[in-house]
Amino acid sequence: MGKEFELIKEQLIQIFPKLAKDTDFSITSKATPNYNCIAWAYKKTDR
């Protein structure tokens, strides 16, 4: 992924420092108003 994703990843790690040690943490797509990654993480795809 490009520099944009690296900058976002760095910002997220600053906000959530434990992400730096999480080997499963990755950014998989660009942000969109139609997508809610927190809901997806909890398998809520209908709202």
N, CA, C, O and CB atoms as a CASP TS submission, in Angstrom:
PFRMAT TS
TARGET T0000
AUTHOR 0000-0000-0000
METHOD Language model
MODEL 1
PARENT N/A
ATOM      1  N   MET     1       0.857  -1.173   0.000  1.00  0.00           N
ATOM      2  CA  MET     1       0.000   0.000   0.000  1.00  0.00           C
ATOM      3  C   MET     1       0.899   1.231   0.000  1.00  0.00           C
ATOM      4  O   MET     1       2.096   1.138   0.273  1.00  0.00           O
ATOM      5  CB  MET     1      -0.973   0.000   1.229  1.00  0.00           C
ATOM      6  N   GLY     2       0.326   2.356  -0.301  1.00  0.00           N
ATOM      7  CA  GLY     2       1.115   3.559  -0.479  1.00  0.00           C
ATOM      8  C   GLY     2       1.402   4.325   0.801  1.00  0.00           C
ATOM      9  O   GLY     2       1.100   3.883   1.909  1.00  0.00           O
ATOM     10  N   LYS     3       1.993   5.481   0.602  1.00  0.00           N
ATOM     11  CA  LYS     3       2.355   6.343   1.727  1.00  0.00           C
ATOM     12  C   LYS     3       1.131   6.777   2.530  1.00  0.00           C
ATOM     13  O   LYS     3       1.198   6.936   3.749  1.00  0.00           O
ATOM     14  CB  LYS     3       3.103   7.571   1.225  1.00  0.00           C
ATOM     15  N   GLU     4       0.009   6.966   1.827  1.00  0.00           N
ATOM     16  CA  GLU     4      -1.234   7.369   2.504  1.00  0.00           C
ATOM     17  C   GLU     4      -1.584   6.376   3.607  1.00  0.00           C
ATOM     18  O   GLU     4      -1.930   6.775   4.719  1.00  0.00           O
ATOM     19  CB  GLU     4      -2.402   7.474   1.489  1.00  0.00           C
ATOM     20  N   PHE     5      -1.493   5.079   3.299  1.00  0.00           N
ATOM     21  CA  PHE     5      -1.820   4.055   4.280  1.00  0.00           C
ATOM     22  C   PHE     5      -0.812   4.039   5.419  1.00  0.00           C
ATOM     23  O   PHE     5      -1.185   3.823   6.573  1.00  0.00           O
ATOM     24  CB  PHE     5      -1.879   2.689   3.617  1.00  0.00           C
ATOM     25  N   GLU     6       0.456   4.263   5.110  1.00  0.00           N
ATOM     26  CA  GLU     6       1.478   4.285   6.158  1.00  0.00           C
ATOM     27  C   GLU     6       1.237   5.441   7.128  1.00  0.00           C
ATOM     28  O   GLU     6       1.402   5.286   8.338  1.00  0.00           O
ATOM     29  CB  GLU     6       2.881   4.397   5.538  1.00  0.00           C
ATOM     30  N   LEU     7       0.848   6.600   6.595  1.00  0.00           N
ATOM     31  CA  LEU     7       0.552   7.749   7.457  1.00  0.00           C
ATOM     32  C   LEU     7      -0.654   7.464   8.353  1.00  0.00           C
ATOM     33  O   LEU     7      -0.646   7.787   9.540  1.00  0.00           O
ATOM     34  CB  LEU     7       0.294   9.009   6.606  1.00  0.00           C
ATOM     35  N   ILE     8      -1.673   6.865   7.782  1.00  0.00           N
ATOM     36  CA  ILE     8      -2.867   6.529   8.560  1.00  0.00           C
ATOM     37  C   ILE     8      -2.518   5.508   9.632  1.00  0.00           C
ATOM     38  O   ILE     8      -2.973   5.610  10.772  1.00  0.00           O
ATOM     39  CB  ILE     8      -3.987   5.985   7.643  1.00  0.00           C
ATOM     40  N   LYS     9      -1.708   4.525   9.260  1.00  0.00           N
ATOM     41  CA  LYS     9      -1.293   3.499  10.225  1.00  0.00           C
ATOM     42  C   LYS     9      -0.519   4.129  11.383  1.00  0.00           C
ATOM     43  O   LYS     9      -0.755   3.785  12.542  1.00  0.00           O
ATOM     44  CB  LYS     9      -0.429   2.420   9.532  1.00  0.00           C
ATOM     45  N   GLU    10       0.389   5.038  11.087  1.00  0.00           N
ATOM     46  CA  GLU    10       1.151   5.734  12.125  1.00  0.00           C
ATOM     47  C   GLU    10       0.230   6.530  13.044  1.00  0.00           C
ATOM     48  O   GLU    10       0.416   6.537  14.261  1.00  0.00           O
ATOM     49  CB  GLU    10       2.190   6.664  11.490  1.00  0.00           C
ATOM     50  N   GLN    11      -0.758   7.196  12.464  1.00  0.00           N
ATOM     51  CA  GLN    11      -1.702   7.974  13.269  1.00  0.00           C
ATOM     52  C   GLN    11      -2.518   7.067  14.183  1.00  0.00           C
ATOM     53  O   GLN    11      -2.735   7.389  15.351  1.00  0.00           O
ATOM     54  CB  GLN    11      -2.637   8.785  12.362  1.00  0.00           C
ATOM     55  N   LEU    12      -2.963   5.947  13.657  1.00  0.00           N
ATOM     56  CA  LEU    12      -3.736   5.010  14.471  1.00  0.00           C
ATOM     57  C   LEU    12      -2.899   4.447  15.616  1.00  0.00           C
ATOM     58  O   LEU    12      -3.402   4.273  16.726  1.00  0.00           O
ATOM     59  CB  LEU    12      -4.269   3.871  13.603  1.00  0.00           C
ATOM     60  N   ILE    13      -1.637   4.164  15.352  1.00  0.00           N
ATOM     61  CA  ILE    13      -0.757   3.646  16.392  1.00  0.00           C
ATOM     62  C   ILE    13      -0.510   4.700  17.463  1.00  0.00           C
ATOM     63  O   ILE    13      -0.358   4.357  18.635  1.00  0.00           O
ATOM     64  CB  ILE    13       0.572   3.181  15.789  1.00  0.00           C
ATOM     65  N   GLN    14      -0.466   5.964  17.089  1.00  0.00           N
ATOM     66  CA  GLN    14      -0.321   7.028  18.088  1.00  0.00           C
ATOM     67  C   GLN    14      -1.546   7.070  19.001  1.00  0.00           C
ATOM     68  O   GLN    14      -1.419   7.289  20.205  1.00  0.00           O
ATOM     69  CB  GLN    14      -0.118   8.399  17.399  1.00  0.00           C
ATOM     70  N   ILE    15      -2.720   6.862  18.429  1.00  0.00           N
ATOM     71  CA  ILE    15      -3.963   6.894  19.209  1.00  0.00           C
ATOM     72  C   ILE    15      -4.140   5.605  20.010  1.00  0.00           C
ATOM     73  O   ILE    15      -4.585   5.632  21.157  1.00  0.00           O
ATOM     74  CB  ILE    15      -5.174   7.110  18.282  1.00  0.00           C
ATOM     75  N   PHE    16      -3.786   4.475  19.390  1.00  0.00           N
ATOM     76  CA  PHE    16      -3.928   3.153  20.014  1.00  0.00           C
ATOM     77  C   PHE    16      -2.562   2.468  20.019  1.00  0.00           C
ATOM     78  O   PHE    16      -2.296   1.628  19.159  1.00  0.00           O
ATOM     79  CB  PHE    16      -4.991   2.276  19.257  1.00  0.00           C
ATOM     80  N   PRO    17      -1.692   2.810  20.972  1.00  0.00           N
ATOM     81  CA  PRO    17      -0.301   2.334  20.965  1.00  0.00           C
ATOM     82  C   PRO    17      -0.128   0.810  20.944  1.00  0.00           C
ATOM     83  O   PRO    17       0.871   0.318  20.420  1.00  0.00           O
ATOM     84  CB  PRO    17       0.397   2.871  22.160  1.00  0.00           C
ATOM     85  N   LYS    18      -1.064   0.068  21.492  1.00  0.00           N
ATOM     86  CA  LYS    18      -0.919  -1.393  21.511  1.00  0.00           C
ATOM     87  C   LYS    18      -1.010  -2.006  20.118  1.00  0.00           C
ATOM     88  O   LYS    18      -0.620  -3.157  19.924  1.00  0.00           O
ATOM     89  CB  LYS    18      -1.980  -2.008  22.403  1.00  0.00           C
ATOM     90  N   LEU    19      -1.524  -1.249  19.144  1.00  0.00           N
ATOM     91  CA  LEU    19      -1.573  -1.744  17.771  1.00  0.00           C
ATOM     92  C   LEU    19      -0.168  -2.000  17.225  1.00  0.00           C
ATOM     93  O   LEU    19       0.013  -2.844  16.347  1.00  0.00           O
ATOM     94  CB  LEU    19      -2.313  -0.747  16.874  1.00  0.00           C
ATOM     95  N   ALA    20       0.813  -1.283  17.737  1.00  0.00           N
ATOM     96  CA  ALA    20       2.184  -1.437  17.252  1.00  0.00           C
ATOM     97  C   ALA    20       2.694  -2.859  17.473  1.00  0.00           C
ATOM     98  O   ALA    20       3.528  -3.342  16.707  1.00  0.00           O
ATOM     99  CB  ALA    20       3.108  -0.436  17.948  1.00  0.00           C
ATOM    100  N   LYS    21       2.204  -3.528  18.506  1.00  0.00           N
ATOM    101  CA  LYS    21       2.643  -4.891  18.817  1.00  0.00           C
ATOM    102  C   LYS    21       1.693  -5.952  18.283  1.00  0.00           C
ATOM    103  O   LYS    21       1.966  -7.146  18.412  1.00  0.00           O
ATOM    104  CB  LYS    21       2.791  -5.056  20.308  1.00  0.00           C
ATOM    105  N   ASP    22       0.593  -5.538  17.690  1.00  0.00           N
ATOM    106  CA  ASP    22      -0.409  -6.474  17.175  1.00  0.00           C
ATOM    107  C   ASP    22      -0.010  -6.929  15.772  1.00  0.00           C
ATOM    108  O   ASP    22      -0.073  -6.148  14.823  1.00  0.00           O
ATOM    109  CB  ASP    22      -1.821  -5.820  17.158  1.00  0.00           C
ATOM    110  N   THR    23       0.394  -8.179  15.643  1.00  0.00           N
ATOM    111  CA  THR    23       0.848  -8.684  14.351  1.00  0.00           C
ATOM    112  C   THR    23      -0.293  -8.860  13.351  1.00  0.00           C
ATOM    113  O   THR    23      -0.046  -8.997  12.153  1.00  0.00           O
ATOM    114  CB  THR    23       1.561  -9.999  14.539  1.00  0.00           C
ATOM    115  N   ASP    24      -1.531  -8.856  13.825  1.00  0.00           N
ATOM    116  CA  ASP    24      -2.687  -8.987  12.935  1.00  0.00           C
ATOM    117  C   ASP    24      -3.216  -7.646  12.445  1.00  0.00           C
ATOM    118  O   ASP    24      -4.090  -7.612  11.579  1.00  0.00           O
ATOM    119  CB  ASP    24      -3.790  -9.731  13.639  1.00  0.00           C
ATOM    120  N   PHE    25      -2.707  -6.541  12.980  1.00  0.00           N
ATOM    121  CA  PHE    25      -3.192  -5.219  12.604  1.00  0.00           C
ATOM    122  C   PHE    25      -2.718  -4.855  11.204  1.00  0.00           C
ATOM    123  O   PHE    25      -1.527  -4.911  10.900  1.00  0.00           O
ATOM    124  CB  PHE    25      -2.724  -4.165  13.616  1.00  0.00           C
ATOM    125  N   SER    26      -3.669  -4.482  10.361  1.00  0.00           N
ATOM    126  CA  SER    26      -3.332  -3.987   9.034  1.00  0.00           C
ATOM    127  C   SER    26      -4.498  -3.160   8.504  1.00  0.00           C
ATOM    128  O   SER    26      -5.649  -3.363   8.891  1.00  0.00           O
ATOM    129  CB  SER    26      -2.997  -5.158   8.070  1.00  0.00           C
ATOM    130  N   ILE    27      -4.187  -2.245   7.630  1.00  0.00           N
ATOM    131  CA  ILE    27      -5.219  -1.456   6.961  1.00  0.00           C
ATOM    132  C   ILE    27      -5.486  -2.165   5.642  1.00  0.00           C
ATOM    133  O   ILE    27      -4.573  -2.364   4.841  1.00  0.00           O
ATOM    134  CB  ILE    27      -4.777   0.064   6.744  1.00  0.00           C
ATOM    135  N   THR    28      -6.727  -2.541   5.422  1.00  0.00           N
ATOM    136  CA  THR    28      -7.044  -3.354   4.250  1.00  0.00           C
ATOM    137  C   THR    28      -7.757  -2.597   3.138  1.00  0.00           C
ATOM    138  O   THR    28      -7.861  -3.098   2.019  1.00  0.00           O
ATOM    139  CB  THR    28      -7.881  -4.508   4.663  1.00  0.00           C
ATOM    140  N   SER    29      -8.253  -1.386   3.434  1.00  0.00           N
ATOM    141  CA  SER    29      -8.948  -0.625   2.396  1.00  0.00           C
ATOM    142  C   SER    29      -9.020   0.836   2.792  1.00  0.00           C
ATOM    143  O   SER    29      -8.781   1.198   3.944  1.00  0.00           O
ATOM    144  CB  SER    29     -10.363  -1.188   2.153  1.00  0.00           C
ATOM    145  N   LYS    30      -9.350   1.664   1.824  1.00  0.00           N
ATOM    146  CA  LYS    30      -9.513   3.094   2.069  1.00  0.00           C
ATOM    147  C   LYS    30     -10.788   3.349   2.865  1.00  0.00           C
ATOM    148  O   LYS    30     -11.719   2.544   2.853  1.00  0.00           O
ATOM    149  CB  LYS    30      -9.544   3.875   0.740  1.00  0.00           C
ATOM    150  N   ALA    31     -10.807   4.475   3.551  1.00  0.00           N
ATOM    151  CA  ALA    31     -11.994   4.871   4.306  1.00  0.00           C
ATOM    152  C   ALA    31     -13.125   5.234   3.350  1.00  0.00           C
ATOM    153  O   ALA    31     -12.900   5.764   2.262  1.00  0.00           O
ATOM    154  CB  ALA    31     -11.676   6.059   5.243  1.00  0.00           C
ATOM    155  N   THR    32     -14.342   4.933   3.787  1.00  0.00           N
ATOM    156  CA  THR    32     -15.527   5.267   3.002  1.00  0.00           C
ATOM    157  C   THR    32     -16.695   5.477   3.963  1.00  0.00           C
ATOM    158  O   THR    32     -16.756   4.812   4.997  1.00  0.00           O
ATOM    159  CB  THR    32     -15.851   4.145   1.955  1.00  0.00           C
ATOM    160  N   PRO    33     -17.626   6.386   3.649  1.00  0.00           N
ATOM    161  CA  PRO    33     -18.763   6.590   4.541  1.00  0.00           C
ATOM    162  C   PRO    33     -19.716   5.396   4.568  1.00  0.00           C
ATOM    163  O   PRO    33     -20.582   5.322   5.440  1.00  0.00           O
ATOM    164  CB  PRO    33     -19.517   7.829   4.127  1.00  0.00           C
ATOM    165  N   ASN    34     -19.572   4.468   3.635  1.00  0.00           N
ATOM    166  CA  ASN    34     -20.451   3.301   3.571  1.00  0.00           C
ATOM    167  C   ASN    34     -19.912   2.091   4.318  1.00  0.00           C
ATOM    168  O   ASN    34     -20.547   1.037   4.316  1.00  0.00           O
ATOM    169  CB  ASN    34     -20.689   2.930   2.146  1.00  0.00           C
ATOM    170  N   TYR    35     -18.771   2.220   4.949  1.00  0.00           N
ATOM    171  CA  TYR    35     -18.104   1.080   5.564  1.00  0.00           C
ATOM    172  C   TYR    35     -17.787   1.404   7.020  1.00  0.00           C
ATOM    173  O   TYR    35     -17.283   2.487   7.321  1.00  0.00           O
ATOM    174  CB  TYR    35     -16.811   0.709   4.789  1.00  0.00           C
ATOM    175  N   ASN    36     -18.074   0.491   7.903  1.00  0.00           N
ATOM    176  CA  ASN    36     -17.811   0.695   9.325  1.00  0.00           C
ATOM    177  C   ASN    36     -16.992  -0.487   9.828  1.00  0.00           C
ATOM    178  O   ASN    36     -17.544  -1.552  10.101  1.00  0.00           O
ATOM    179  CB  ASN    36     -19.143   0.847  10.138  1.00  0.00           C
ATOM    180  N   CYS    37     -15.692  -0.308   9.951  1.00  0.00           N
ATOM    181  CA  CYS    37     -14.823  -1.432  10.303  1.00  0.00           C
ATOM    182  C   CYS    37     -15.090  -1.961  11.705  1.00  0.00           C
ATOM    183  O   CYS    37     -14.900  -3.152  11.950  1.00  0.00           O
ATOM    184  CB  CYS    37     -13.376  -1.020  10.188  1.00  0.00           C
ATOM    185  N   ILE    38     -15.527  -1.110  12.634  1.00  0.00           N
ATOM    186  CA  ILE    38     -15.834  -1.590  13.977  1.00  0.00           C
ATOM    187  C   ILE    38     -17.028  -2.527  13.930  1.00  0.00           C
ATOM    188  O   ILE    38     -17.019  -3.584  14.561  1.00  0.00           O
ATOM    189  CB  ILE    38     -16.109  -0.413  14.931  1.00  0.00           C
ATOM    190  N   ALA    39     -18.040  -2.147  13.193  1.00  0.00           N
ATOM    191  CA  ALA    39     -19.209  -3.026  13.048  1.00  0.00           C
ATOM    192  C   ALA    39     -18.806  -4.326  12.353  1.00  0.00           C
ATOM    193  O   ALA    39     -19.236  -5.406  12.758  1.00  0.00           O
ATOM    194  CB  ALA    39     -20.337  -2.315  12.250  1.00  0.00           C
ATOM    195  N   TRP    40     -17.994  -4.226  11.324  1.00  0.00           N
ATOM    196  CA  TRP    40     -17.544  -5.423  10.607  1.00  0.00           C
ATOM    197  C   TRP    40     -16.787  -6.361  11.543  1.00  0.00           C
ATOM    198  O   TRP    40     -16.951  -7.578  11.464  1.00  0.00           O
ATOM    199  CB  TRP    40     -16.654  -5.035   9.412  1.00  0.00           C
ATOM    200  N   ALA    41     -15.963  -5.808  12.422  1.00  0.00           N
ATOM    201  CA  ALA    41     -15.189  -6.619  13.357  1.00  0.00           C
ATOM    202  C   ALA    41     -16.107  -7.435  14.274  1.00  0.00           C
ATOM    203  O   ALA    41     -15.748  -8.521  14.728  1.00  0.00           O
ATOM    204  CB  ALA    41     -14.263  -5.726  14.195  1.00  0.00           C
ATOM    205  N   TYR    42     -17.270  -6.901  14.528  1.00  0.00           N
ATOM    206  CA  TYR    42     -18.250  -7.599  15.356  1.00  0.00           C
ATOM    207  C   TYR    42     -19.296  -8.350  14.526  1.00  0.00           C
ATOM    208  O   TYR    42     -20.338  -8.771  15.029  1.00  0.00           O
ATOM    209  CB  TYR    42     -18.941  -6.611  16.272  1.00  0.00           C
ATOM    210  N   LYS    43     -18.973  -8.501  13.222  1.00  0.00           N
ATOM    211  CA  LYS    43     -19.828  -9.235  12.286  1.00  0.00           C
ATOM    212  C   LYS    43     -21.225  -8.630  12.140  1.00  0.00           C
ATOM    213  O   LYS    43     -22.203  -9.339  11.904  1.00  0.00           O
ATOM    214  CB  LYS    43     -19.950 -10.666  12.732  1.00  0.00           C
ATOM    215  N   LYS    44     -21.294  -7.310  12.285  1.00  0.00           N
ATOM    216  CA  LYS    44     -22.544  -6.577  12.074  1.00  0.00           C
ATOM    217  C   LYS    44     -22.475  -5.932  10.701  1.00  0.00           C
ATOM    218  O   LYS    44     -21.926  -4.840  10.552  1.00  0.00           O
ATOM    219  CB  LYS    44     -22.784  -5.501  13.197  1.00  0.00           C
ATOM    220  N   THR    45     -23.018  -6.588   9.716  1.00  0.00           N
ATOM    221  CA  THR    45     -22.936  -6.064   8.355  1.00  0.00           C
ATOM    222  C   THR    45     -24.266  -5.547   7.842  1.00  0.00           C
ATOM    223  O   THR    45     -24.368  -5.121   6.692  1.00  0.00           O
ATOM    224  CB  THR    45     -22.423  -7.127   7.428  1.00  0.00           C
ATOM    225  N   ASP    46     -25.291  -5.582   8.692  1.00  0.00           N
ATOM    226  CA  ASP    46     -26.611  -5.142   8.253  1.00  0.00           C
ATOM    227  C   ASP    46     -26.962  -3.731   8.694  1.00  0.00           C
ATOM    228  O   ASP    46     -28.054  -3.252   8.388  1.00  0.00           O
ATOM    229  CB  ASP    46     -27.647  -6.083   8.760  1.00  0.00           C
ATOM    230  N   ARG    47     -26.079  -3.060   9.395  1.00  0.00           N
ATOM    231  CA  ARG    47     -26.343  -1.692   9.843  1.00  0.00           C
ATOM    232  C   ARG    47     -25.072  -0.916  10.011  1.00  0.00           C
ATOM    233  O   ARG    47     -25.110   0.256  10.384  1.00  0.00           O
ATOM    234  CB  ARG    47     -27.112  -1.692  11.138  1.00  0.00           C
TER
END
